[in-house]
Amino acid sequence: MASTYSVVVDPDVGLDGIEFDDLGVEQRLSPSHVLVRSDLTQSELYHDVKWRLPADTALFVGRLADTPKMKGQRPGSVRWSREHVAAGE
């Protein structure tokens, strides 16, 4: 069953050069923050993203249980999160 995760890295490193297509459906919120809808577990996603980043890069991966509140993110982010994040899915 797919879950949606918030993935955040050090802004100095960013995620713009990192591909997520093979991990699931993604929505980039900012250069260092992406939402990923994936069949992977939180641990699997964390480790897969970690291996794509330079060593010692700060990384946060958290599962979303509900649609987050947000402002000032990339266009389409609120609509994407409403479509892909729902409690109980």
TAFEN-V13089 format. One record per residue. N is the residue number from 1. RES is the residue in three letters. SS is DSSP state (alpha for helix, beta for strand, coil for the rest). D_LAST is the distance of its C-alpha to the last C-alpha in Angstrom with 1 decimal. Layout:
# TAFEN-V13089
((N	RES	SS	D_LAST) (N	RES	SS	D_LAST))
This chain:
# TAFEN-V13089
((1	MET	coil	7.7) (2	ALA	coil	7.5) (3	SER	beta	7.3) (4	THR	beta	9.4) (5	TYR	beta	12.7) (6	SER	beta	15.8) (7	VAL	beta	18.9) (8	VAL	beta	22.3) (9	VAL	beta	25.7) (10	ASP	coil	29.3) (11	PRO	coil	30.3) (12	ASP	coil	33.5) (13	VAL	coil	31.8) (14	GLY	coil	28.9) (15	LEU	coil	26.4) (16	ASP	coil	28.0) (17	GLY	coil	29.6) (18	ILE	coil	26.6) (19	GLU	coil	24.7) (20	PHE	coil	21.0) (21	ASP	coil	20.8) (22	ASP	coil	20.8) (23	LEU	coil	17.9) (24	GLY	coil	15.3) (25	VAL	beta	15.0) (26	GLU	beta	16.7) (27	GLN	beta	17.8) (28	ARG	beta	21.0) (29	LEU	beta	21.5) (30	SER	beta	25.0) (31	PRO	coil	27.2) (32	SER	coil	25.8) (33	HIS	beta	22.1) (34	VAL	beta	19.3) (35	LEU	beta	15.5) (36	VAL	beta	14.2) (37	ARG	beta	11.0) (38	SER	beta	11.9) (39	ASP	coil	11.7) (40	LEU	coil	14.2) (41	THR	coil	14.1) (42	GLN	alpha	15.1) (43	SER	alpha	18.6) (44	GLU	alpha	18.8) (45	LEU	alpha	17.9) (46	TYR	alpha	20.2) (47	HIS	alpha	23.1) (48	ASP	alpha	22.7) (49	VAL	alpha	22.9) (50	LYS	alpha	25.7) (51	TRP	alpha	27.8) (52	ARG	alpha	27.8) (53	LEU	coil	29.2) (54	PRO	coil	32.8) (55	ALA	coil	33.5) (56	ASP	coil	33.0) (57	THR	coil	30.7) (58	ALA	coil	28.7) (59	LEU	beta	24.9) (60	PHE	beta	21.8) (61	VAL	beta	18.3) (62	GLY	beta	15.7) (63	ARG	beta	11.9) (64	LEU	beta	10.6) (65	ALA	coil	8.8) (66	ASP	coil	9.7) (67	THR	coil	11.6) (68	PRO	coil	14.9) (69	LYS	coil	18.3) (70	MET	coil	20.6) (71	LYS	coil	24.0) (72	GLY	coil	26.3) (73	GLN	coil	23.8) (74	ARG	coil	24.4) (75	PRO	coil	24.3) (76	GLY	coil	21.0) (77	SER	alpha	18.9) (78	VAL	alpha	17.7) (79	ARG	alpha	16.9) (80	TRP	alpha	15.0) (81	SER	alpha	12.9) (82	ARG	alpha	12.2) (83	GLU	alpha	11.1) (84	HIS	alpha	9.0) (85	VAL	coil	7.7) (86	ALA	coil	5.7) (87	ALA	coil	5.7) (88	GLY	coil	3.8) (89	GLU	coil	0.0))
